[in-house]
Amino acid sequence: KRLFYFTGYRLKVLHWRGKALAGSTSFEPTESGLKQFRQYLLQTQNIPSKFLVDVIEEDFRIEKIPHVGIRDRKSVINRLIDRHYRSSKGYTHSEIIGREKQGRKDDIVLLGAMTNPHLVSPWLTLIEECEVQLSGIWSLPLISKNLLKKLKASSGVVLLISQQVNSNIRQTLFRDGKLLTSRQSIINQDINDISAI
């Protein structure tokens, strides 16, 4: 299996054999880095791959909408996405995460989007040009809820803190296994050893 992992700057390619990491390589977002990535795509086996995104330029918000039928719900959600994330239309996520217990009993919707899709454009353009199939583009915060069962933390309020790169930490808040919000914060860019954090 192959996973393209984008952290907002460089692209890392991870190869897996079963559940074991078999190897990885990184590409810089420079002219020579993009050229090397193109050569890599053309010279390696063309297998369907996944694209995982973990960027600061990601926004999550909770909205309440009337409890209506599926077609009307899609229409309401599309209007909200258009209002909040017009320039990110192809990089959005929405899901019903609950329902109010009082009043009109509106649906509670999680909306999310990559607010600067231009970051991934050079990489996705090359992947498309080299005819590599993507089985999907996933956001790290959205798939991180799968960790909650392994951590035995599927109920109550859970703050999941993770660090993928030295200069950033991601804080993702869940309630009863449902994502409420997630953000990245820049930390300690001047130190090399982060083990004391």
Stockholm file with secondary structure:
# STOCKHOLM 1.0

chainA/1-197         KRLFYFTGYRLKVLHWRGKALAGSTSFEPTESGLKQFRQYLLQTQNIPSKFLVDVIEEDFRIEKIPHVGIRDRKSVINRLIDRHYRSSKGYTHSEIIGREKQGRKDDIVLLGAMTNPHLVSPWLTLIEECEVQLSGIWSLPLISKNLLKKLKASSGVVLLISQQVNSNIRQTLFRDGKLLTSRQSIINQDINDISAI
#=GR chainA/1-197 SS CEEEEECSSCEEEEEEETTEEEEEEEECSSHHHHHHHHHHHHHSCCCCEEEEECCSSEEEEEEEECCCCHHHHHHHHHHHHHHHCGGGGGGEEEEEEEECSSTTCCEEEEEEEESCGGGTHHHHHHHHHTTCCEEEEEEHHHHGGGHHHHTTCCSSEEEEEEEEETTEEEEEEEETTEEEEEEEEECCTTCSCCTTC
#=GC SS_cons         CEEEEECSSCEEEEEEETTEEEEEEEECSSHHHHHHHHHHHHHSCCCCEEEEECCSSEEEEEEEECCCCHHHHHHHHHHHHHHHCGGGGGGEEEEEEEECSSTTCCEEEEEEEESCGGGTHHHHHHHHHTTCCEEEEEEHHHHGGGHHHHTTCCSSEEEEEEEEETTEEEEEEEETTEEEEEEEEECCTTCSCCTTC
//
